[in-house]
Structure formats: structure tokens, C-alpha cells
């Protein structure tokens, strides 16, 4: 068995305050790792800045590695765990920024980064879209990264599955008014690919958005293995949950369901046709 413990950390980033968010994320990491040993901790999309930063995203964008990576990397190296989270990154051209997911290894160094491919209309004036779906090797298995709206596109998850991903990590900023869609997409993507999906959504309000939480770990048969529920007022809450998963269950589910083996790629040409 390849059993690992995955922690999903649902919280409310403070808008435009990178240092406060890094401090809060560090506190949450300390709290999780003081409770038990975990192999992977996942935070939401744009966890270090918040969502409605507008033109200030260019100010907050960092190269990888940079201050954010060094700060969080030092924290996870203390506990020898993997960490996935969302932030805004830049490369050599200052005006080009990406909505990115970062995976840090247990030594605190970057394992890889993913740039969000499926940008919502309101995100396109701010971010450059990504152009590939990479997979990353860890000491427990093969991991793919997605961000937010990416999970609405079955082609993205299928591409990662075909490239060997056993576990999809999907940090998100998903609105409360459509949270049922988020929940459905997570379970569908897991079931149709017989794989684990870890979706971590933020909570709280900003200028024009209210975010819905409902973070969860989904198994390869679409089963909910862990989730962050709601408070006594039925509102999304800041909390974490931990799931114990066995990555060998991916192979077992694929052998039982035969979904992946029964594909007919020669008949799917219309999938890559423009709408």
C-alpha cells in the first residue's frame, strides 16, 4: 500500500496583504503538523494575495523561487511535508503574470509550478494563460495541479490522468452562489478518471465576490474521504481536514471500472475542434 495523509486547509486570505497571509498559512501548517504527521498540505488559489487585487497583482507577482517560496519552504522543511498552494508569479517580463499553483517538496524546494490554463473572462485582462498540464513526481506518487475553473473542463483532468497522474490537487477561488457546481465537478473528475482529487476552496468576501469553501478529498470511485464543513450558522468556516488515502486504490479502481481501458480515442476528434 502507498498510504499518505493529505491535509486540506480552508481559510480566508487577507486581500492585498502577502505578509499577513504568509503568517497565517505558517500558523496553520504548524497547527496541522503538531497534530499529526502529514505528507501533503493544500491551500487555496491565490492564497498569498486574495482574489480581487486588480492591477496590484503585478506588484505582488514574484519569480519562483522568491520570498514567498523561501518563507513557506522553510516552514514545510521543518516538518518534511509537501505543500501545494496558489500565488501570482512572474518571469523575466515584468508585465506578464500568471495565476499559478506551486508544489513544494519536503526539503522546502519547488518541485514544480502550474499556470492556470482556463481563465475566467474577468481574469483574462490580468493574467497570461498557461499552455500545458505538467505532472510532477513525488516520493509517494505522480501529482497533477489544476486551479479553480480548470476543474470544469474534463479534458484537463483526463490529460493529466493519461500522463500518469494519480492525484490531482486543485486550489480554487470558487463562488458561494455556484458551490454545488464545484462539488459536482470534483466528484465527476475523480470518478471518470478513477483517481484522487483534492479540491481546496477559500472562504470569505471581497469587493464583489463571496467564496463558498466546501473543500474536499475525493476518492477514485467519487467517494468523499474528507471535507471541511460549515459552522453553526451554516456558513463556510476556516478549518482543516485530513484524509488517509492509498494511492494503490487508483490502479484497483481502474481495473474494476475499466473506464480508462475502454476509451476510443480515434472517435474523439471533435473534442479538439474549436467551438
C-alpha atoms as a printed R data frame, in Angstrom:
    type eleno elety resid chain resno       x      y       z
1   ATOM     1    CA   UNK     A     1   0.000  0.000   0.000
2   ATOM     2    CA   UNK     A     2   1.049  3.585  -0.646
3   ATOM     3    CA   UNK     A     3  -0.802  5.291   2.160
4   ATOM     4    CA   UNK     A     4  -0.369  9.014   2.735
5   ATOM     5    CA   UNK     A     5  -2.074 11.685   4.813
6   ATOM     6    CA   UNK     A     6  -3.410 14.728   2.946
7   ATOM     7    CA   UNK     A     7  -4.466 17.909   4.776
8   ATOM     8    CA   UNK     A     8  -6.837 20.433   3.188
9   ATOM     9    CA   UNK     A     9  -6.522 23.920   4.695
10  ATOM    10    CA   UNK     A    10  -9.554 26.134   4.057
11  ATOM    11    CA   UNK     A    11  -9.096 29.772   5.084
12  ATOM    12    CA   UNK     A    12  -9.771 33.385   4.133
13  ATOM    13    CA   UNK     A    13  -6.763 35.196   2.643
14  ATOM    14    CA   UNK     A    14  -6.463 38.857   3.554
15  ATOM    15    CA   UNK     A    15  -6.741 40.966   0.403
16  ATOM    16    CA   UNK     A    16  -3.518 42.698  -0.692
17  ATOM    17    CA   UNK     A    17  -1.548 41.596   2.378
18  ATOM    18    CA   UNK     A    18   1.047 38.993   1.451
19  ATOM    19    CA   UNK     A    19   2.859 39.027   4.794
20  ATOM    20    CA   UNK     A    20  -0.300 38.542   6.849
21  ATOM    21    CA   UNK     A    21  -1.300 35.637   4.623
22  ATOM    22    CA   UNK     A    22   2.123 34.028   4.876
23  ATOM    23    CA   UNK     A    23   1.983 34.353   8.657
24  ATOM    24    CA   UNK     A    24  -1.486 32.800   8.756
25  ATOM    25    CA   UNK     A    25  -0.510 29.963   6.444
26  ATOM    26    CA   UNK     A    26   2.529 29.301   8.599
27  ATOM    27    CA   UNK     A    27   0.369 29.131  11.711
28  ATOM    28    CA   UNK     A    28  -2.000 26.670  10.021
29  ATOM    29    CA   UNK     A    29   0.911 24.491   8.887
30  ATOM    30    CA   UNK     A    30   2.253 24.473  12.456
31  ATOM    31    CA   UNK     A    31  -1.154 23.529  13.827
32  ATOM    32    CA   UNK     A    32  -1.680 20.689  11.345
33  ATOM    33    CA   UNK     A    33   1.790 19.243  11.801
34  ATOM    34    CA   UNK     A    34   1.606 19.498  15.578
35  ATOM    35    CA   UNK     A    35  -1.500 17.318  15.470
36  ATOM    36    CA   UNK     A    36  -0.020 14.585  13.289
37  ATOM    37    CA   UNK     A    37   2.469 13.782  10.559
38  ATOM    38    CA   UNK     A    38   1.092 14.583   7.089
39  ATOM    39    CA   UNK     A    39   2.556 14.061   3.628
40  ATOM    40    CA   UNK     A    40   0.803 16.882   1.756
41  ATOM    41    CA   UNK     A    41  -0.878 20.143   2.792
42  ATOM    42    CA   UNK     A    42  -3.014 22.071   0.298
43  ATOM    43    CA   UNK     A    43  -4.125 25.728   0.475
44  ATOM    44    CA   UNK     A    44  -6.472 27.656  -1.883
45  ATOM    45    CA   UNK     A    45  -5.794 29.509  -5.126
46  ATOM    46    CA   UNK     A    46  -4.071 32.923  -4.767
47  ATOM    47    CA   UNK     A    47  -3.698 32.174  -1.073
48  ATOM    48    CA   UNK     A    48  -0.961 34.766  -0.569
49  ATOM    49    CA   UNK     A    49  -2.815 37.770  -2.025
50  ATOM    50    CA   UNK     A    50  -6.573 37.258  -2.215
51  ATOM    51    CA   UNK     A    51  -8.543 37.379  -5.451
52  ATOM    52    CA   UNK     A    52  -9.591 40.952  -6.293
53  ATOM    53    CA   UNK     A    53  -6.168 42.615  -6.345
54  ATOM    54    CA   UNK     A    54  -6.632 44.029  -9.857
55  ATOM    55    CA   UNK     A    55  -3.566 45.868 -11.149
56  ATOM    56    CA   UNK     A    56  -1.782 45.216  -7.865
57  ATOM    57    CA   UNK     A    57  -1.218 41.621  -8.948
58  ATOM    58    CA   UNK     A    58   1.732 42.945 -10.962
59  ATOM    59    CA   UNK     A    59   3.152 44.381  -7.739
60  ATOM    60    CA   UNK     A    60   2.699 41.135  -5.808
61  ATOM    61    CA   UNK     A    61   3.931 38.778  -8.547
62  ATOM    62    CA   UNK     A    62   7.201 37.033  -7.710
63  ATOM    63    CA   UNK     A    63   9.627 34.765  -9.508
64  ATOM    64    CA   UNK     A    64   9.989 31.169  -8.359
65  ATOM    65    CA   UNK     A    65  11.923 30.895  -6.141
66  ATOM    66    CA   UNK     A    66  11.371 34.179  -4.329
67  ATOM    67    CA   UNK     A    67  10.364 35.493  -0.930
68  ATOM    68    CA   UNK     A    68   7.077 33.569  -0.744
69  ATOM    69    CA   UNK     A    69   8.725 30.293  -1.731
70  ATOM    70    CA   UNK     A    70  11.617 30.805   0.699
71  ATOM    71    CA   UNK     A    71   9.245 31.661   3.563
72  ATOM    72    CA   UNK     A    72   6.856 28.748   3.086
73  ATOM    73    CA   UNK     A    73   9.655 26.414   2.043
74  ATOM    74    CA   UNK     A    74  11.458 26.941   5.338
75  ATOM    75    CA   UNK     A    75   8.233 26.126   7.188
76  ATOM    76    CA   UNK     A    76   7.482 22.857   5.377
77  ATOM    77    CA   UNK     A    77  11.125 21.754   5.528
78  ATOM    78    CA   UNK     A    78  10.765 21.847   9.296
79  ATOM    79    CA   UNK     A    79   8.079 19.159   9.030
80  ATOM    80    CA   UNK     A    80   9.304 17.391   5.875
81  ATOM    81    CA   UNK     A    81   5.964 17.597   4.101
82  ATOM    82    CA   UNK     A    82   4.832 18.599   0.621
83  ATOM    83    CA   UNK     A    83   2.874 21.843   0.230
84  ATOM    84    CA   UNK     A    84   0.614 22.986  -2.632
85  ATOM    85    CA   UNK     A    85  -0.851 26.492  -2.806
86  ATOM    86    CA   UNK     A    86  -1.791 29.269  -5.201
87  ATOM    87    CA   UNK     A    87   0.075 32.548  -5.792
88  ATOM    88    CA   UNK     A    88   0.765 35.043  -8.551
89  ATOM    89    CA   UNK     A    89   4.103 34.564 -10.320
90  ATOM    90    CA   UNK     A    90   6.130 36.355 -12.952
91  ATOM    91    CA   UNK     A    91   9.079 35.547 -15.139
92  ATOM    92    CA   UNK     A    92  11.536 37.859 -16.867
93  ATOM    93    CA   UNK     A    93   8.931 40.185 -18.373
94  ATOM    94    CA   UNK     A    94   7.569 42.286 -15.515
95  ATOM    95    CA   UNK     A    95   4.162 42.862 -17.117
96  ATOM    96    CA   UNK     A    96   3.436 39.149 -17.669
97  ATOM    97    CA   UNK     A    97   1.938 37.481 -14.598
98  ATOM    98    CA   UNK     A    98   0.363 34.072 -14.067
99  ATOM    99    CA   UNK     A    99  -2.195 32.651 -11.687
100 ATOM   100    CA   UNK     A   100  -0.057 29.751 -10.511
101 ATOM   101    CA   UNK     A   101  -0.148 26.660  -8.336
102 ATOM   102    CA   UNK     A   102   3.113 25.766  -6.624
103 ATOM   103    CA   UNK     A   103   4.216 22.399  -5.279
104 ATOM   104    CA   UNK     A   104   6.999 22.472  -2.691
105 ATOM   105    CA   UNK     A   105   8.873 19.358  -1.646
106 ATOM   106    CA   UNK     A   106   9.681 18.204   1.886
107 ATOM   107    CA   UNK     A   107  13.058 19.942   1.645
108 ATOM   108    CA   UNK     A   108  11.263 23.235   1.003
109 ATOM   109    CA   UNK     A   109  12.399 23.492  -2.620
110 ATOM   110    CA   UNK     A   110   9.963 23.874  -5.547
111 ATOM   111    CA   UNK     A   111   9.008 20.598  -7.194
112 ATOM   112    CA   UNK     A   112   7.132 22.440  -9.929
113 ATOM   113    CA   UNK     A   113   4.596 25.066 -10.848
114 ATOM   114    CA   UNK     A   114   1.463 25.158 -12.983
115 ATOM   115    CA   UNK     A   115  -0.054 28.192 -14.709
116 ATOM   116    CA   UNK     A   116  -3.836 28.301 -14.890
117 ATOM   117    CA   UNK     A   117  -4.982 27.441 -18.410
118 ATOM   118    CA   UNK     A   118  -8.723 28.120 -18.215
119 ATOM   119    CA   UNK     A   119  -9.007 31.751 -17.175
120 ATOM   120    CA   UNK     A   120 -12.445 33.149 -16.475
121 ATOM   121    CA   UNK     A   121 -13.400 36.213 -18.551
122 ATOM   122    CA   UNK     A   122 -12.693 38.605 -15.675
123 ATOM   123    CA   UNK     A   123  -9.241 37.054 -15.161
124 ATOM   124    CA   UNK     A   124  -8.040 37.353 -18.757
125 ATOM   125    CA   UNK     A   125  -7.124 41.076 -18.640
126 ATOM   126    CA   UNK     A   126  -4.871 40.366 -15.638
127 ATOM   127    CA   UNK     A   127  -3.192 37.006 -16.155
128 ATOM   128    CA   UNK     A   128  -1.432 35.288 -19.023
129 ATOM   129    CA   UNK     A   129  -2.945 31.865 -19.650
130 ATOM   130    CA   UNK     A   130  -0.900 28.718 -19.214
131 ATOM   131    CA   UNK     A   131  -0.340 26.322 -22.114
132 ATOM   132    CA   UNK     A   132   0.386 22.875 -20.688
133 ATOM   133    CA   UNK     A   133  -0.640 20.399 -17.986
134 ATOM   134    CA   UNK     A   134   2.553 19.098 -16.361
135 ATOM   135    CA   UNK     A   135   2.749 16.197 -13.920
136 ATOM   136    CA   UNK     A   136   5.194 16.036 -11.037
137 ATOM   137    CA   UNK     A   137   6.942 13.127  -9.383
138 ATOM   138    CA   UNK     A   138   6.876 12.956  -5.595
139 ATOM   139    CA   UNK     A   139   8.135 10.362  -3.142
140 ATOM   140    CA   UNK     A   140   4.602  8.930  -2.903
141 ATOM   141    CA   UNK     A   141   3.323  9.128  -6.494
142 ATOM   142    CA   UNK     A   142   2.557 11.265  -9.535
143 ATOM   143    CA   UNK     A   143   0.713 14.548  -8.958
144 ATOM   144    CA   UNK     A   144  -1.088 16.939 -11.303
145 ATOM   145    CA   UNK     A   145  -2.061 20.523 -10.493
146 ATOM   146    CA   UNK     A   146  -5.135 22.468 -11.584
147 ATOM   147    CA   UNK     A   147  -6.634 25.786 -10.475
148 ATOM   148    CA   UNK     A   148 -10.236 26.746  -9.883
149 ATOM   149    CA   UNK     A   149 -12.230 26.829 -13.110
150 ATOM   150    CA   UNK     A   150  -9.896 24.234 -14.663
151 ATOM   151    CA   UNK     A   151 -11.936 21.510 -12.968
152 ATOM   152    CA   UNK     A   152 -14.942 22.449 -15.117
153 ATOM   153    CA   UNK     A   153 -13.066 21.112 -18.161
154 ATOM   154    CA   UNK     A   154 -12.866 17.302 -18.236
155 ATOM   155    CA   UNK     A   155 -10.133 17.418 -20.879
156 ATOM   156    CA   UNK     A   156  -7.678 18.961 -18.395
157 ATOM   157    CA   UNK     A   157  -8.019 16.228 -15.800
158 ATOM   158    CA   UNK     A   158  -8.070 13.498 -18.447
159 ATOM   159    CA   UNK     A   159  -4.842 14.832 -19.951
160 ATOM   160    CA   UNK     A   160  -3.165 14.647 -16.543
161 ATOM   161    CA   UNK     A   161  -4.527 11.147 -15.944
162 ATOM   162    CA   UNK     A   162  -3.210  9.927 -19.300
163 ATOM   163    CA   UNK     A   163   0.208 11.342 -18.397
164 ATOM   164    CA   UNK     A   164   0.247  9.269 -15.225
165 ATOM   165    CA   UNK     A   165  -1.265 11.485 -12.538
166 ATOM   166    CA   UNK     A   166  -2.770  9.512  -9.662
167 ATOM   167    CA   UNK     A   167  -3.665 12.550  -7.571
168 ATOM   168    CA   UNK     A   168  -4.988 15.918  -8.767
169 ATOM   169    CA   UNK     A   169  -4.547 18.920  -6.473
170 ATOM   170    CA   UNK     A   170  -6.929 21.789  -7.265
171 ATOM   171    CA   UNK     A   171  -6.682 25.003  -5.220
172 ATOM   172    CA   UNK     A   172  -9.612 27.310  -6.001
173 ATOM   173    CA   UNK     A   173 -11.446 30.608  -5.530
174 ATOM   174    CA   UNK     A   174 -14.966 29.320  -6.192
175 ATOM   175    CA   UNK     A   175 -18.009 31.482  -5.569
176 ATOM   176    CA   UNK     A   176 -20.608 30.538  -2.977
177 ATOM   177    CA   UNK     A   177 -23.542 31.002  -5.368
178 ATOM   178    CA   UNK     A   178 -22.314 28.178  -7.610
179 ATOM   179    CA   UNK     A   179 -20.740 25.942  -4.984
180 ATOM   180    CA   UNK     A   180 -22.868 22.951  -5.995
181 ATOM   181    CA   UNK     A   181 -21.104 23.017  -9.372
182 ATOM   182    CA   UNK     A   182 -17.714 22.886  -7.643
183 ATOM   183    CA   UNK     A   183 -18.772 19.871  -5.604
184 ATOM   184    CA   UNK     A   184 -20.109 18.088  -8.677
185 ATOM   185    CA   UNK     A   185 -17.004 18.759 -10.755
186 ATOM   186    CA   UNK     A   186 -14.660 17.397  -8.080
187 ATOM   187    CA   UNK     A   187 -16.547 14.123  -7.793
188 ATOM   188    CA   UNK     A   188 -17.004 13.771 -11.555
189 ATOM   189    CA   UNK     A   189 -13.324 14.378 -12.337
190 ATOM   190    CA   UNK     A   190 -12.304 11.779  -9.739
191 ATOM   191    CA   UNK     A   191 -14.798  9.137 -10.847
192 ATOM   192    CA   UNK     A   192 -14.361  9.479 -14.604
193 ATOM   193    CA   UNK     A   193 -10.571  9.111 -14.260
194 ATOM   194    CA   UNK     A   194 -10.534  6.678 -11.300
195 ATOM   195    CA   UNK     A   195  -8.154  8.920  -9.367
196 ATOM   196    CA   UNK     A   196  -7.909 11.039  -6.235
197 ATOM   197    CA   UNK     A   197  -8.890 14.718  -6.440
198 ATOM   198    CA   UNK     A   198  -8.060 17.201  -3.689
199 ATOM   199    CA   UNK     A   199 -10.050 20.431  -4.044
200 ATOM   200    CA   UNK     A   200  -9.333 23.294  -1.631
201 ATOM   201    CA   UNK     A   201 -11.526 26.363  -1.933
202 ATOM   202    CA   UNK     A   202 -11.250 29.587   0.042
203 ATOM   203    CA   UNK     A   203 -13.902 31.318   2.142
204 ATOM   204    CA   UNK     A   204 -14.804 34.945   2.891
205 ATOM   205    CA   UNK     A   205 -15.840 38.032   0.969
206 ATOM   206    CA   UNK     A   206 -14.063 40.635  -1.120
207 ATOM   207    CA   UNK     A   207 -15.405 43.612  -3.076
208 ATOM   208    CA   UNK     A   208 -17.763 41.737  -5.380
209 ATOM   209    CA   UNK     A   209 -17.224 38.056  -4.563
210 ATOM   210    CA   UNK     A   210 -18.293 35.694  -1.813
211 ATOM   211    CA   UNK     A   211 -16.458 32.378  -1.724
212 ATOM   212    CA   UNK     A   212 -18.038 29.081  -0.769
213 ATOM   213    CA   UNK     A   213 -15.473 26.746   0.794
214 ATOM   214    CA   UNK     A   214 -16.576 23.081   0.613
215 ATOM   215    CA   UNK     A   215 -13.012 21.803   0.333
216 ATOM   216    CA   UNK     A   216 -12.795 18.030  -0.007
217 ATOM   217    CA   UNK     A   217 -10.695 14.974  -0.766
218 ATOM   218    CA   UNK     A   218 -12.418 12.693  -3.275
219 ATOM   219    CA   UNK     A   219 -11.532  9.063  -3.911
220 ATOM   220    CA   UNK     A   220 -11.301  7.224  -7.255
221 ATOM   221    CA   UNK     A   221 -14.902  5.968  -7.019
222 ATOM   222    CA   UNK     A   222 -16.186  9.505  -6.407
223 ATOM   223    CA   UNK     A   223 -16.440  8.969  -2.650
224 ATOM   224    CA   UNK     A   224 -15.861 11.877  -0.224
225 ATOM   225    CA   UNK     A   225 -12.962 10.898   2.041
226 ATOM   226    CA   UNK     A   226 -12.645 14.174   3.960
227 ATOM   227    CA   UNK     A   227 -14.258 17.585   3.802
228 ATOM   228    CA   UNK     A   228 -14.421 20.907   5.604
229 ATOM   229    CA   UNK     A   229 -17.990 21.504   6.657
230 ATOM   230    CA   UNK     A   230 -19.899 24.567   7.778
231 ATOM   231    CA   UNK     A   231 -20.268 26.389  11.099
232 ATOM   232    CA   UNK     A   232 -23.280 26.513  13.401
233 ATOM   233    CA   UNK     A   233 -24.755 29.319  11.260
234 ATOM   234    CA   UNK     A   234 -24.408 27.153   8.136
235 ATOM   235    CA   UNK     A   235 -21.602 29.330   6.766
236 ATOM   236    CA   UNK     A   236 -18.298 28.126   5.279
237 ATOM   237    CA   UNK     A   237 -15.707 28.033   8.030
238 ATOM   238    CA   UNK     A   238 -11.969 28.325   8.386
239 ATOM   239    CA   UNK     A   239 -10.750 24.862   9.272
240 ATOM   240    CA   UNK     A   240  -8.720 21.946   8.022
241 ATOM   241    CA   UNK     A   241  -9.408 18.265   7.490
242 ATOM   242    CA   UNK     A   242  -7.110 15.283   6.985
243 ATOM   243    CA   UNK     A   243  -7.671 12.239   4.809
244 ATOM   244    CA   UNK     A   244  -5.720  8.995   4.774
245 ATOM   245    CA   UNK     A   245  -5.545  7.748   1.205
246 ATOM   246    CA   UNK     A   246  -3.955  4.771  -0.507
247 ATOM   247    CA   UNK     A   247  -2.683  5.632  -3.971
248 ATOM   248    CA   UNK     A   248  -2.735  1.950  -4.925
249 ATOM   249    CA   UNK     A   249  -6.531  2.345  -4.972
250 ATOM   250    CA   UNK     A   250  -6.160  4.161  -8.311
251 ATOM   251    CA   UNK     A   251  -4.905  1.041 -10.085
252 ATOM   252    CA   UNK     A   252  -7.520 -1.086  -8.347
253 ATOM   253    CA   UNK     A   253 -10.400  1.210  -9.346
254 ATOM   254    CA   UNK     A   254  -9.210  1.365 -12.946
255 ATOM   255    CA   UNK     A   255  -9.061 -2.415 -13.137
256 ATOM   256    CA   UNK     A   256 -12.562 -2.718 -11.698
257 ATOM   257    CA   UNK     A   257 -14.270  0.054 -13.672
258 ATOM   258    CA   UNK     A   258 -12.321 -0.349 -16.960
259 ATOM   259    CA   UNK     A   259 -13.225  3.241 -17.879
260 ATOM   260    CA   UNK     A   260  -9.732  4.254 -18.934
261 ATOM   261    CA   UNK     A   261  -9.107  0.987 -20.783
262 ATOM   262    CA   UNK     A   262 -12.407  1.256 -22.685
263 ATOM   263    CA   UNK     A   263 -11.747  4.664 -24.218
264 ATOM   264    CA   UNK     A   264 -11.985  5.026 -28.018
265 ATOM   265    CA   UNK     A   265  -9.570  7.885 -28.828
266 ATOM   266    CA   UNK     A   266  -9.957  7.523 -32.597
267 ATOM   267    CA   UNK     A   267 -13.588  8.617 -32.244
268 ATOM   268    CA   UNK     A   268 -12.901 11.723 -30.151
269 ATOM   269    CA   UNK     A   269 -11.567 14.081 -32.828
270 ATOM   270    CA   UNK     A   270 -14.392 16.563 -32.272
271 ATOM   271    CA   UNK     A   271 -13.070 17.244 -28.768
272 ATOM   272    CA   UNK     A   272 -10.201 19.340 -30.106
273 ATOM   273    CA   UNK     A   273 -12.381 21.226 -32.591
274 ATOM   274    CA   UNK     A   274 -12.982 24.924 -31.845
275 ATOM   275    CA   UNK     A   275 -16.467 25.757 -30.668
